[in-house]
């Protein structure tokens, strides 16, 4: 089992920055990738960014390219999302996701952290 704990959400104004963190604990010896998803009120959960744990570059949704940066700390099994130039449309609950080696889908999810961007 893997447990995920997100932190760093909050209420900010448009143009501000936030840094989200996601710490994985438990059986994290078979980490394939970690990623961020978000869900705005009344909308489906959508992909934001992901990073492979051993090689390969990050991937981003088009709507965050140039504004968000995903990074990781391998030894701590921790992932970060630096969010700059936030806009009100970025408002939502941001979820951390974890994918184990040999698994096609994201098989562990965090509880989410709220990000609210006011105009």
N, C-alpha and C positions, 0 to 999 in steps of 0.2 A: 504494500500500500504506500501511496505517496500523498502527503498533505501539502497544500499550497496556501500560503498566507500573503495576501496583497496588502500594500500600504501606500500612502502618499496621495490619495485622492483629496479633494477639497473643493472649495468655492473660490473661483478666481474671476478676474475680468478678462474680456477679450483682449488678446495681445499678450497676456501673461504666459508664464511657463509653469509646468508641474513635472515632477519626476515620480513615476510609479515604480514600486519594487515588488517582486514576487519571490519569496523564499520557499524552496521545496525542501521537505524533510521526509524522513522515513526511508523507504527502499529506493534511493535515487541513483543506484549504480548502473542502471540501464536507461539513462536519459538519451533520447534521440533528439528531441527538440522541445522548446518552450515557446509559447506565443501569447499574444494579447488579442482579445476579442472585446467588443463593446455592444451594449444594447441601450438604445435610446427609448424613451417612453413611447409605447405603441408601435415599436418597430421590432424587426427580427434581429437576433444577435448577428453581428457581422465581424469579419476578420479585420484586424488592424495591422498586426506585424508578427513575424515569427523569426526565430533564430535556431539554427541547427547547433547541436552541442559539440560535435566533433567535425569541424570542417564545413565548408559551404558558407555562402554569404547569407545575409538576412533577406527577408522578403517583406514588402510593405503593400498595403492597400493604396491605390492611386490617390485617394483623398488625403493621405498623410505624408506622402513623399515630399521630402524637403522640409518638413516641419517636425516630424517625430523621428527619434533614433532609438533603436533597440540595441541593447548590449547585455553582456552576461559576465558572471564571475564563476568560472568552472568549479573552483575548489569549494565555493560556498553554495553551489547549485542555486544561484540567485540570478534573476533576470531583472532588467530595468527598462523603463520606457521614458525617455526624455521627450517631453511634449512642449514644443515652443509655438509661438504665434497661435495660441488657442483661439478658436472661434466658437460662438454659441452652438453650432452644429456638432461640436465635439462632446457636448453634454451627454452623459449616460453612465451606466454602470460598466466599469472595465473589469473584465475577467481574465485571470491568468489560466493558461491551459498547459498541460504537460503531455508529452507523447513518449511512450516507452519504445525501446528498440523492438523491432519486429511487429509493431502495431501500426495499422494504417491510419486510424483515427486518433484524435485527442482523447486520451482515456482518463485523465484526471482534470478536475476543474476547481478553481478557488471559489470563494464566496462572493467575490466582487468588491470593488471599491468605487464609491460615487465620485464622479467628476462633474462639476457644474460650472459652466462658463457663462457669465452674464454679459450682456451687451452694453 
